[in-house]
């Protein structure tokens, strides 16, 4: 049994998220956050500075990075 899976694809040139695959309860809610990060071309270091509360499903994004 697994709690979930998150695979993030990084564009190394721009240091931003190029894509993401999420399999988890609450994945539909996480898609909104990831898609905004992609659209806004948020740098990875900026995302890593965000606070992801524990325990939450959302922290899978930080763990994947």
Short mmCIF file of the C-alpha atoms (twelve columns), coordinates in Angstrom:
data_MODEL
# 
_entry.id   MODEL 
# 
loop_
_atom_site.group_PDB 
_atom_site.id 
_atom_site.type_symbol 
_atom_site.label_atom_id 
_atom_site.label_alt_id 
_atom_site.label_comp_id 
_atom_site.label_asym_id 
_atom_site.label_seq_id 
_atom_site.Cartn_x 
_atom_site.Cartn_y 
_atom_site.Cartn_z 
_atom_site.pdbx_PDB_model_num 
ATOM 1  C CA . UNK A 1  0.000  0.000  0.000   1 
ATOM 2  C CA . UNK A 2  1.270  3.471  -0.893  1 
ATOM 3  C CA . UNK A 3  0.000  6.842  0.215   1 
ATOM 4  C CA . UNK A 4  0.588  8.486  -3.131  1 
ATOM 5  C CA . UNK A 5  3.044  9.263  -5.874  1 
ATOM 6  C CA . UNK A 6  4.227  12.535 -7.338  1 
ATOM 7  C CA . UNK A 7  6.690  12.802 -10.209 1 
ATOM 8  C CA . UNK A 8  7.788  16.291 -11.220 1 
ATOM 9  C CA . UNK A 9  9.545  17.011 -14.498 1 
ATOM 10 C CA . UNK A 10 11.959 19.943 -14.374 1 
ATOM 11 C CA . UNK A 11 13.066 22.178 -17.249 1 
ATOM 12 C CA . UNK A 12 16.750 22.539 -16.379 1 
ATOM 13 C CA . UNK A 13 17.229 25.580 -18.635 1 
ATOM 14 C CA . UNK A 14 14.608 27.687 -16.879 1 
ATOM 15 C CA . UNK A 15 14.727 25.813 -13.535 1 
ATOM 16 C CA . UNK A 16 10.931 25.542 -13.565 1 
ATOM 17 C CA . UNK A 17 8.387  22.721 -13.549 1 
ATOM 18 C CA . UNK A 18 7.740  21.354 -17.041 1 
ATOM 19 C CA . UNK A 19 5.123  18.806 -16.016 1 
ATOM 20 C CA . UNK A 20 3.852  16.626 -13.198 1 
ATOM 21 C CA . UNK A 21 2.084  13.320 -12.558 1 
ATOM 22 C CA . UNK A 22 0.209  12.859 -9.289  1 
ATOM 23 C CA . UNK A 23 -1.514 9.727  -7.994  1 
ATOM 24 C CA . UNK A 24 -2.985 10.331 -4.549  1 
ATOM 25 C CA . UNK A 25 -6.131 11.128 -2.645  1 
ATOM 26 C CA . UNK A 26 -6.653 14.821 -3.215  1 
ATOM 27 C CA . UNK A 27 -4.680 14.833 -6.481  1 
ATOM 28 C CA . UNK A 28 -7.338 16.989 -8.125  1 
ATOM 29 C CA . UNK A 29 -6.670 19.717 -5.547  1 
ATOM 30 C CA . UNK A 30 -2.906 19.523 -6.074  1 
ATOM 31 C CA . UNK A 31 -3.261 19.844 -9.848  1 
ATOM 32 C CA . UNK A 32 -4.449 23.442 -9.366  1 
ATOM 33 C CA . UNK A 33 -1.298 24.357 -7.412  1 
ATOM 34 C CA . UNK A 34 1.083  22.608 -9.824  1 
ATOM 35 C CA . UNK A 35 -0.604 24.051 -12.912 1 
ATOM 36 C CA . UNK A 36 -0.302 27.571 -11.464 1 
ATOM 37 C CA . UNK A 37 3.404  26.985 -10.782 1 
ATOM 38 C CA . UNK A 38 3.829  25.849 -14.397 1 
ATOM 39 C CA . UNK A 39 1.833  28.744 -15.890 1 
ATOM 40 C CA . UNK A 40 3.618  31.328 -13.728 1 
ATOM 41 C CA . UNK A 41 7.009  29.685 -14.455 1 
ATOM 42 C CA . UNK A 42 7.822  29.737 -10.754 1 
ATOM 43 C CA . UNK A 43 11.521 28.935 -10.157 1 
ATOM 44 C CA . UNK A 44 12.196 25.741 -8.180  1 
ATOM 45 C CA . UNK A 45 14.093 27.620 -5.463  1 
ATOM 46 C CA . UNK A 46 11.022 29.821 -4.932  1 
ATOM 47 C CA . UNK A 47 8.782  26.744 -4.609  1 
ATOM 48 C CA . UNK A 48 11.231 25.158 -2.170  1 
ATOM 49 C CA . UNK A 49 10.971 28.256 0.026   1 
ATOM 50 C CA . UNK A 50 7.198  27.737 0.423   1 
ATOM 51 C CA . UNK A 51 5.883  26.178 3.624   1 
ATOM 52 C CA . UNK A 52 4.044  22.904 3.113   1 
ATOM 53 C CA . UNK A 53 2.280  21.887 6.362   1 
ATOM 54 C CA . UNK A 54 2.803  18.392 7.751   1 
ATOM 55 C CA . UNK A 55 0.949  16.093 7.644   1 
ATOM 56 C CA . UNK A 56 -0.929 17.064 4.469   1 
ATOM 57 C CA . UNK A 57 -1.306 15.694 0.986   1 
ATOM 58 C CA . UNK A 58 0.192  18.933 -0.376  1 
ATOM 59 C CA . UNK A 59 3.602  18.225 1.106   1 
ATOM 60 C CA . UNK A 60 4.067  15.555 -1.586  1 
ATOM 61 C CA . UNK A 61 5.031  18.436 -3.921  1 
ATOM 62 C CA . UNK A 62 7.908  19.547 -1.694  1 
ATOM 63 C CA . UNK A 63 9.034  15.949 -1.141  1 
ATOM 64 C CA . UNK A 64 9.050  15.299 -4.910  1 
ATOM 65 C CA . UNK A 65 11.210 18.369 -5.523  1 
# 
